[in-house]
Amino acid sequence: MRSLGKKPQGARLERMRASPRWSGERFHNVHPILPGLRDPRAAMPTIQEFLCGGVRRVPRGPLPSTSPLEAWNAKPETGLRATWLGHSTVLLELDGLRVLTDPVWGPRASPSRIAGPKRFQPVPVPLRALPRLDAVVISHDHYDHLDYPTILELAKRDVPFVTSLGVGAHLEAWGVRPERIHELDWWESYALPKSALTVTAVPSQHFSGRSLNDRNATLWSSMVVMSDRHAVFFSGDTGLTPEYSKIRERLGPFDLVLLEVGAFHPAWGDIHLGPENALRALQLLGGGPFLPIHWGTFSLALHAWDQPAEELLRLGGAQLVMPRLGEAVEPSRVERVDPWWRGVDTVPSRAAKEEAAPEELPAEMPWPVD
């Protein structure tokens, strides 16, 4: 199955083995599980719980969305604009440069087109309608961040791909030319020629893998995207890590912080943030406008689909930037949060009932989606 990707080999594998993060033929986090991040009383969810557990895991109707095409035709007045396109896919515009993060247009976070977590609704803009891109950033190789059909289409564009060590093997197998692939270890940077754009891979607390036998065979990263005037932090997937203080010291402050808030569980505290730890991570990073990602697109945990958003509002203490799907926003000009997700579940939807049926949820979880 081509969607599984390809294992690194040759010079790529030798470079991976030279990384400080590599030992025992796989990558490792900087820190072991930190105290308090994982509830010792919480058991990992069972297959039965994934099939039938939780409530309101998918919305009953479509989420409000808008097309960003008209907005993209005009330059952002502040020089920095972000368009959330679902899950961890965001189009960043920094001083005339465009960077796309973890692009996923496929219908499922899965190697299969007929099984696995199905997205709630299509991306608000067709992939072919994207404007010219200066870089595509991919944090790690899980299916909800590295999407086979999306890469097949983006491979046709003359755009550099910046990603973590080893992930380039998948990209090359799917048609991305080797000279356009830039794989980074933590604290390494890629500078776009003849521009002010720099992408730096930085530590995160997570794991990788696209099958049962390749866990941690490629690296995972958070990414910092910088232009002359602006800096954006993109978490990818991560648990809470003290490394975020070092990131602030070396690369901060940030004009926009993108942190994952969805797909959390008490037993996953060391590999996912969730709303509460996302706010702690924001503090370690030095604050700044906070755009939550990794929610509102796939059912990858047992909590309600809108719980991440509601928890953030309840906890408070952050300058939240929570646009509708496809809404292009300039973070420094966002003054308040409009809870647009409320009301989505007021009218029952046949499609939502079908999506909530057991056969639409991952039947055996044979692959790592998150």
C-alpha positions in Angstrom: 0.0 0.0 0.0 1.7 3.2 -1.2 0.1 5.3 1.4 2.2 3.6 4.1 5.2 5.4 2.7 8.7 4.2 2.5 11.4 3.4 5.1 14.5 5.6 5.1 17.7 4.0 3.8 21.1 4.9 2.5 22.5 8.3 3.2 19.2 9.5 4.7 19.3 6.7 7.3 23.0 7.4 8.1 22.2 11.1 8.7 19.3 10.0 11.0 21.7 7.7 13.0 24.0 10.6 13.5 21.3 12.6 15.4 21.6 13.0 19.2 18.0 11.9 19.4 18.7 8.5 17.8 19.6 5.4 19.7 18.6 1.7 19.6 17.5 2.2 15.9 14.8 4.7 16.7 14.3 8.3 17.8 13.6 9.4 21.4 12.2 12.4 23.2 14.5 14.6 25.2 12.7 13.8 28.5 11.0 10.7 29.8 7.4 11.0 30.9 7.3 14.0 33.2 5.4 13.7 36.6 1.9 14.9 36.4 1.5 14.7 32.7 -0.1 11.3 32.5 -2.8 10.2 35.0 -1.4 6.9 36.4 -5.0 5.8 37.1 -6.1 6.2 33.5 -5.9 3.2 31.2 -5.4 3.4 27.5 -8.7 3.4 25.6 -9.8 0.0 24.3 -10.9 -0.8 20.8 -14.5 -1.0 22.2 -14.2 2.5 23.6 -13.1 3.8 20.3 -16.0 2.1 18.6 -18.7 3.0 21.0 -17.3 5.3 23.8 -17.6 9.0 24.3 -20.5 11.3 23.4 -20.9 13.9 20.6 -17.6 12.9 19.0 -18.8 14.3 15.7 -20.8 17.4 15.0 -24.4 17.0 14.0 -24.2 19.5 11.2 -21.5 21.3 9.2 -19.2 23.8 10.9 -19.4 27.4 9.7 -16.8 28.0 7.1 -15.9 30.6 4.5 -13.8 30.7 1.3 -10.5 32.6 1.9 -9.8 33.1 -1.8 -10.9 36.8 -1.9 -9.0 37.6 1.3 -5.8 35.9 -0.2 -5.9 38.3 -3.1 -5.1 41.2 -0.8 -2.0 41.6 1.3 -2.4 41.6 5.1 -2.1 45.1 6.4 0.0 44.0 9.4 2.2 41.7 7.4 1.0 38.6 9.2 -2.1 36.5 8.5 -3.3 33.0 9.2 -6.0 30.9 7.7 -7.1 27.8 9.6 -8.2 25.2 7.0 -8.9 22.4 9.5 -7.0 20.3 12.0 -3.3 21.3 11.8 -3.5 22.7 8.3 -2.9 26.5 8.3 -1.8 28.8 5.6 0.6 31.4 7.1 1.4 34.6 5.3 4.4 36.4 6.7 5.5 39.6 4.9 4.6 38.4 1.5 5.7 34.8 2.0 3.3 31.9 2.2 3.8 28.7 4.3 1.4 25.8 4.5 1.6 23.6 7.6 0.7 19.9 7.8 -1.5 19.9 4.7 -4.3 17.3 4.9 -7.1 17.4 2.2 -7.8 13.7 2.2 -11.2 12.4 3.5 -9.7 10.2 6.2 -6.8 10.2 8.6 -5.9 6.7 7.5 -4.0 4.7 4.9 -7.3 3.6 3.5 -10.0 5.5 1.7 -12.8 3.3 3.2 -11.8 2.9 6.8 -10.4 5.1 9.6 -11.3 8.5 11.1 -13.3 10.5 8.6 -13.1 14.3 8.4 -16.2 16.2 9.4 -16.5 18.1 6.2 -14.4 19.1 3.2 -11.6 21.7 3.4 -13.2 25.1 2.7 -10.9 25.7 -0.4 -9.9 23.1 -3.0 -6.3 22.1 -3.0 -5.8 23.2 -6.6 -7.1 26.7 -5.7 -4.2 27.4 -3.2 -2.1 30.4 -4.1 1.6 30.2 -4.8 3.4 28.6 -1.8 6.9 29.4 -0.7 7.2 26.4 1.6 5.3 23.4 2.9 6.1 22.4 6.5 5.4 18.9 7.7 5.9 18.2 11.5 5.8 14.4 11.5 4.5 11.4 9.6 1.2 10.5 11.3 -1.8 10.2 9.0 -3.6 13.3 10.2 -0.4 15.4 9.4 1.1 13.7 6.4 -1.6 12.8 3.9 -0.8 10.7 0.9 -3.3 12.1 -1.6 -2.5 15.6 -0.6 1.2 15.1 -1.1 0.6 13.6 -4.6 -1.0 16.9 -5.6 1.5 19.2 -3.9 4.4 17.3 -5.5 3.3 18.8 -8.8 4.2 22.2 -7.5 7.6 23.7 -7.5 7.7 24.3 -3.7 10.2 23.2 -1.0 9.1 20.7 1.6 10.6 21.3 5.1 10.1 18.4 7.5 11.7 16.2 10.2 14.5 13.7 9.8 13.4 10.6 7.8 10.0 11.9 6.7 11.6 12.8 3.3 11.6 9.1 2.4 7.8 9.2 2.3 7.8 12.4 0.3 10.3 11.1 -2.3 8.3 7.8 -2.7 5.2 9.9 -3.5 6.9 12.0 -6.2 8.5 15.0 -4.5 11.9 15.6 -6.1 14.8 15.0 -3.7 16.2 18.5 -4.2 13.0 20.0 -2.9 13.0 18.0 0.3 14.8 19.5 3.4 14.9 17.3 6.4 15.8 18.9 9.8 17.0 17.7 13.1 16.0 19.8 16.1 17.6 23.2 16.1 18.5 23.0 12.4 17.1 25.5 10.0 16.2 25.8 6.3 16.5 29.3 4.7 14.6 29.8 1.5 17.0 31.2 -1.1 16.6 34.8 -2.1 14.1 35.5 0.7 13.9 36.2 4.4 12.0 33.0 5.2 13.6 30.6 7.7 12.1 27.4 9.1 13.6 25.9 12.2 12.8 22.5 13.6 12.6 22.5 17.4 11.9 19.9 20.1 8.5 18.5 20.8 7.3 15.6 22.9 5.6 13.0 20.7 6.2 9.9 18.5 5.9 8.8 14.9 5.0 5.9 12.7 2.6 4.8 9.9 2.4 1.1 10.6 2.8 -1.4 13.4 6.5 -1.9 12.8 7.9 1.6 12.3 7.2 3.4 15.6 9.7 6.3 16.0 11.5 5.4 12.8 11.3 9.1 11.8 11.6 12.3 13.9 8.8 14.6 15.0 9.2 18.3 15.5 7.6 21.6 16.3 8.5 24.3 13.8 9.3 28.0 14.0 8.6 30.0 10.9 10.3 33.4 10.6 10.5 36.3 8.2 12.2 39.7 8.7 9.5 41.1 10.8 7.5 38.1 12.2 7.9 34.8 14.0 5.3 32.0 14.2 5.5 28.9 16.4 3.8 25.8 15.1 3.5 22.9 17.6 2.7 20.0 15.3 1.8 17.3 17.9 3.3 17.4 21.3 2.9 16.9 25.0 4.1 19.5 27.5 7.9 19.8 27.6 10.3 22.2 29.3 12.1 22.5 26.0 9.6 25.2 25.1 11.4 27.6 27.5 14.6 27.0 25.5 12.7 27.7 22.3 11.4 31.0 23.7 15.0 32.0 24.7 16.5 31.1 21.4 13.8 32.1 18.9 11.1 34.1 20.6 9.1 36.2 21.1 6.3 35.0 18.8 3.7 37.0 17.0 1.5 33.9 16.7 1.5 30.6 18.5 -0.2 27.6 17.0 -0.7 24.8 19.6 -2.6 21.5 19.4 -5.6 21.3 21.8 -7.6 18.3 20.5 -7.4 14.5 20.7 -6.5 14.5 24.4 -7.0 11.8 27.0 -5.7 11.4 30.6 -3.5 8.5 29.5 -2.0 10.5 26.6 -0.7 13.5 28.7 2.9 13.0 27.7 2.2 13.0 23.9 -0.7 15.5 23.6 -1.3 18.8 25.2 -5.1 19.3 25.5 -6.4 22.8 26.4 -5.0 23.1 29.9 -1.4 22.0 29.0 -1.6 24.1 25.9 -2.0 27.2 28.0 1.0 26.1 30.1 3.0 25.6 26.9 1.9 29.1 25.8 3.4 30.5 29.0 6.7 28.6 28.5 6.8 30.1 25.0 6.4 33.6 26.3 2.7 34.1 25.3 1.4 35.9 22.3 -1.8 35.5 20.2 -2.8 31.8 20.4 -4.5 30.0 17.5 -5.7 26.5 18.6 -5.2 23.7 16.1 -5.7 19.9 15.9 -9.4 20.0 16.6 -12.8 20.4 14.8 -11.9 18.1 11.9 -11.4 14.4 12.9 -12.7 12.3 15.8 -9.4 11.0 17.2 -10.3 10.7 20.9 -13.3 10.1 23.2 -14.1 13.7 24.1 -16.8 15.8 22.5 -15.7 17.4 19.3 -16.1 20.9 20.6 -14.7 20.3 24.1 -11.3 21.7 23.3 -12.8 25.0 22.3 -15.1 25.2 25.3 -12.3 24.3 27.7 -10.1 27.1 26.4 -12.9 29.6 26.9 -13.6 28.3 30.4 -9.9 28.4 31.4 -9.2 31.9 30.0 -5.9 33.7 30.4 -4.9 33.8 26.8 -5.2 36.0 23.7 -7.2 33.5 21.7 -7.5 33.6 18.0 -10.2 31.2 16.9 -11.3 31.9 13.4 -13.9 29.9 11.5 -12.7 27.4 8.9 -11.3 29.3 6.0 -11.4 32.7 7.7 -8.2 34.6 7.1 -7.3 36.7 10.2 -4.5 39.0 11.2 -3.7 38.0 14.8 -2.8 41.4 16.2 -6.2 42.7 15.2 -8.3 40.0 16.9 -10.0 41.6 19.9 -12.4 38.9 21.1 -13.5 35.3 20.5 -16.8 34.6 18.7 -17.8 31.0 19.7 -19.0 30.2 16.2 -19.0 26.4 17.0 -22.0 26.7 19.3 -25.3 25.9 17.7 -23.8 23.3 15.3 -25.4 20.5 17.3 -28.8 22.1 17.7 -30.3 20.4 14.7 -29.9 16.6 14.3 -28.2 15.6 11.1 -28.5 12.2 9.3 -24.9 12.5 8.1 -23.7 12.9 11.7 -25.7 9.9 12.9 -24.2 7.8 10.1 -20.7 9.1 11.0 -21.2 8.2 14.6 -22.0 4.6 13.7 -19.4 2.0 14.7 -18.4 1.1 11.1 -17.3 4.7 10.5 -14.9 4.7 13.5 -11.5 3.0 13.4 -12.4 -0.7 13.7 -9.0 -2.1 14.8 -6.7 1.0 15.1 -3.9 -0.9 13.2 -2.1 2.4 12.4 -1.1 5.4 14.4 -3.3 8.3 13.4 -2.1 10.7 16.1 
